[in-house]
Each structure stands twice: as structure tokens, then as C-alpha cells.
Amino acid sequence: MTHALWLRGDLRLADHAGFAKLAKLVESSVAFFNLDPGLRRSLTPHKREYLMAALADLDVQLEGRLTLFALDPATQLPALLASRGITTVYTHTSVGPGIRRRLNATSKALQDFGIVVEPLDTPYLLPPGTLSTKDSTPNSNNLGYRVYTPFFRAWRPLALATRPIETPSSLRLQCLARNFEPKAEVGRGGESIAHADLARFVNDRRSRYPTERDLPSRQSTSGLSAHLHFGTLHPRTIIASIGPDDEKFLSELAWRDFYADVLYRNPDAVDNELDIRFRSIQWRQAGDNPDLLGAWQLGRTGYPIVDAGMRELRATHLMHNRVRMITASFLVKDLHFDWRIGARYFEEQLLDGDLASNRMNWQWVAGTGTDAAPYFRVFNPTLQSKKFDPDGSYIRRWIPELASLSSDKIHAPSDHLDPTTLGYVTPIVNHRVERLDALARYANAKDNL
Ligand code: FAD
């Protein structure tokens, strides 16, 4: 046995370049997942639950032959693999700078034991770094697109031409060890659920998607983001099951690829404003006003659409995209907190929390990223609420205190009554005042350049 597949964010059997490669080998091989100490520490409980369910699902499909290590990747893994005669390890490419650093360190440690790490495939339709702009200058080392629309135009034909990789009918796998057992009984995660969710989208929701995707009360979006994050579903599989009329949905998958490409080429963007004009903005830090920050986190700002979103997040570990935009904008432009604080909180809470999608979307909202919303466009939470939750049913679902209010009162209850009499809160800030404060902060930062 000389070949191993190192599973990380690609916990599936279908449409998997690594398993297809192993299926072609004459000799037996090993497929392993390593719950290394760093990963174990950083996993939030809901992500851990998904991960365990996904491993259990995959193990069933592999007839109990999934190898499960809990080893230090640099000091323990290489010796163990070498002792079993492994000389080649396949794994996929990641985009986050931290993961790439750790992967490089492990690859070097494996090389010292004569083991070659061969990257196969990525979790995206096009590998990040593939598309380059035509107007790049000869000495530029960053030829990536900075604007989404031209990226989409170049990406679209290539993405549509991708085809799922055939699922192997049989594999000669050996199980080397089990340092832990995945929990089969927990829900939500895994390849089988991912495929069921994809079928539900294609059969029930897809036709409504273009007109209803922005309405949080309607369950019209795919709900596939966590599956894409854990790699229980590859976007190639999704593309193969949608049609040429699904342009809007295709364009959302393109945002995922776009942000991965941007982060891959600009690893500093995890923590730094891509638009350097805004690096000197005077943001509030967490300690500056813990009460305001806590009110946002707990869904007690007095702006019902913001509070409904933040309560949905804590209850389900997901949040509708439109409401992610509204709540993020409120933190940055109404409460003036550093967008990184919001991004980190989302990463703690979200089941689909993903470095590239999350950080780049936060930068979009803050107006500091590529192709960002202009900094002077400040979402008015009440108008957003009236437009995207017109009858207030999303608010009623998450804020039971307001359930008795009619749709003309529910978006701004304090304009009509004292909300504390319902057990709700009065607005913690005045949007009109804070909008001007936000504009001044941005203008100051630009002027100081
Ligand atoms: P659908 O509308 O069905 O879209 C299909 C897929 O397209 C999604 O599953 C996702 O993979 C991709 N997609 C859709 N919109 C976006 C987008 N704006 N950016 C990148 N990819 C997109 N998405 C994450 O997957 N992880 C995150 O951590 C994350 N953080 C976000 C933070 C903020 C502040 C904002 C505004 C958006 C964030 N998004 C994130 C994007 C988006 O909100 C979610 O992908 C979407 O809500 C997931 O629901 P869905 O699968 O039903 O989406």
C-alpha cells in the first residue's frame, strides 16, 4: 500500500477527484481524516456536530473502512504513514491563509519522511487563481479580477463546461486506525442530507428562486451553503442538476468562486481592508461599548429586522442572505463597530461560516472590499424591513413579543407604541443620526490618506 487520500473539507464520495484516483489503483489504499488538535480546539459545537455526522455518513458508504486519526499533523502523522509504506498523499487545495500555512508545514514534514503531497481538485468550480484579467501589467503579480461582473463573464462558460467526476463503484480501502468514533445519530450533516437538500431545491424551490430569494420569510433559497463548506457536495454536482434558466442561482455560485479567488490572491484581506483608503477608519472596538455590541449579538437593538436576523443566527446557526446584509450593515454603519468583530462573531455562530465568503461579504457591506457597496450607501433597516418582509412574517417568527402587531406597525414599533410594554426594547440608536456619523468616519479616513 503506497497511496493515501487525506480528506479535509471534501467529506463525500460522489464527484470526488481523490476517490476516483484511488479507484484506478491496483493495490489497496487508505482514506483518512485527521482531527488534529488545532482543528479540535477551533471547532464550534454545531460545526463539530455536522463534521461527526458527515464522517459517520461517509464511513457507512465506505463500509466502515474510513481511517480516523487524531494526531499532531507535523510530529505524529508523517511517521505513522511512513511506517505503513505510504509514499503519496492526495489532498485538495484550500484558500484560507491559515489553512494553507498549516498544509505547507505538514507537507514539508511528510516530505522529510519521503512522502509526496499531491494536490487534487478544489472545492470550487474553477480553481482559485485560474482566471486572469487581460489588462494586467507585465510586472503585476496579482492578475485577478477585482470586479465581479467581468469575473462572472469569464467564469460562466468554463463553469458550465465542468462535469461531475464519476463516483467509483468499488474501492480497495484499508482502515488503519480509529482514534475516535464519529457519531452517527446526530442530524443535519453529511452527504446523504446534502443530496436530499439539493433534490428539494431542484424540485420545490428552484422555480421560485429568482423572484423570492430575497424574501427571508419564504424558504426559497437552496440551503446548500453548509454542505458546500464541508464539501459534502461539490458545486459541479449542483451545476449538473440545474438548467440554463437558472442564471440567478448560477450567479450566486459565482460569488462563492469569486471571493475564494480574491482571498487566494490577497491573503491579507482576511484582516485588512482591501481598499487601503479605509484602513484608517476609526471603528469602535469591542471594549468601547460592550452593551451596544451585546444588544446586537442578542437581537435586542429595537430594530425588529436586525433582531430577528440575530435571533435566527443564534437559534439555527444560519441566517438568510438579505438579513446577513442588514445586520452586518447595522453593526458597521449604525453602531460603528469594526467589521472584523462582526465577521468573527458570524464565524463563531454560522454553520456555513467560511473564511472567504464571510470576510469578503463583510468587506462588501463595510464598503472596503473588492467591488464593494459604495461606502456612502447605508442600509436603512426599517425600509429594508418593509421591502423584504412586507407582511412582517419573518419578524413574527423570530420575535414573539411582536407577534400581535399588524404589518404597518411591526417594522418600527416604537413609532406607534412603547415597545417595552410588549417585553421588547426601544431602539438603542437613532438611524438618521448614526448614518451621518458613519459617513463622517468614512470621509475622514479618505481625507487622511
Ligand atoms: P443560495 O441563495 O441558495 O445560494 C447558493 C449558494 O451560492 C450558497 O450556498 C453559497 O455557496 C453561494 N452564495 C450565495 N450568495 C453568496 C454570497 N453573497 N457570497 C458568497 N457565496 C454566495 N456564505 C457562506 O457560505 N459562508 C459564510 O460564512 C457567509 N458569510 C456571509 C456574511 C455576510 C455579512 C453576508 C452578507 C453573506 C455571507 N454569506 C456567507 C453569503 C450568503 O449569505 C450565504 O451563502 C447564503 O445565505 C447561504 O444560503 P443558501 O445556501 O440558501 O444560498
Residues whose N, C-alpha, C, O or C-beta is under 5 A from the ligand:
A	BS01	FAD	T221 S222 G223 L224 S225 L228 E252 L253 W255 R256 M319 H320 N321 R324 M325 A328 D352 G353 D354 S357 N358 N361 W362
